Amino acid sequence: MGKRDLWLIGGLLLLAAALFLSSWLLGRPGAYAVVRVDGREVARYALTQNGTYELNGGTNYLVIQDGAARITEADCPDRLCVRQGWISKAGQVITCLPNRLTVTVYGPDGGVDVYM
Amino acid sequence: MKKSRKVTVLALCASLAMVLSYVESLFPVFVAVPGVKLGLANIAVVFALYSLGFWEAGVVSLVRAVTLGLLFGNGASLLYSLAGACLSLAGMAALKKTGLFAPVSVSVAGGVLHNLGQIAMACLLLETNVFFYYLPYLILSGTLAGIAIGLLAGYLVRRIRISP
């Protein structure tokens, strides 16, 4: 491993750190959680409305509490969507690739302020 | 290299890649980001790239992606996997071709590009823009996994002589 390799690896790590930092600094509180299956919006919940919702005919369950959303149940084997935890900032996403489902948080104006 | 020997080594690499992918799927996933994994199978692909050549590495990578997709995945996961494999291999071959970098860098490029290819395909299929949201995770995990895989593969390339 030579100097060039260290530069390449160091550069990539710096890039990742910069991206993490910018998403942390630019994140704004969200207002809605939008559920999409295959890219089509199937449901939209205000983050102020606490509750548990069945998604996609029961493949996933969404819980909204105190301005944040998370998936609590999933029928897929890896259950990555459950482990992605709570999301509350505009632009944050939970994805469930096996069920082709995403939950995206949007800001008060309905649009995403920044994708990061 | 004799053709029969080449075919045998190629088959060995492809089956190793399959087994490594399977073994990896038995480990619990420790990062909750889709597409993030260690990429053990890339050991076989990097080894093939250095010891056999570009097309051979392509065969190893494609055989792994297709067989694993058919055995354990579904149509969507096969597409994610193929997108990752193609982008990864193209990037690794290009970086190797420059002759400036060690196998570690080649493997790092492969790891990062595999992640990016998979998530880009997922974005296309799901028609959502999660690409930039996951980008930092994918770059970080691809780099770290790539270092480990690259060191291992580089060691194997030096140690295992398959010619004449």
Interface residues (C-beta under 8 A of the other chain):
Chain A: M1 G2 R4 D5 L8 I9 L12 L13 L15 A16 A17 L19 F20 S23 R36 D38 G39 R40 D78 L80 R83 Q84 G85 G91 Q92 V93 T95 L97 P98 R100 T102 T104 V112 Y115 M116
Chain B: V29 A32 V33 P34 N74 A76 S77 Y80 L100 F101 A102 V104 S105 V108 A109 V112 A122 L125 L126 E127 T128 N129 V130 F131 F132 Y133 Y134 L135 P136 Y137 I139 L140 G142 T143 I147 L151
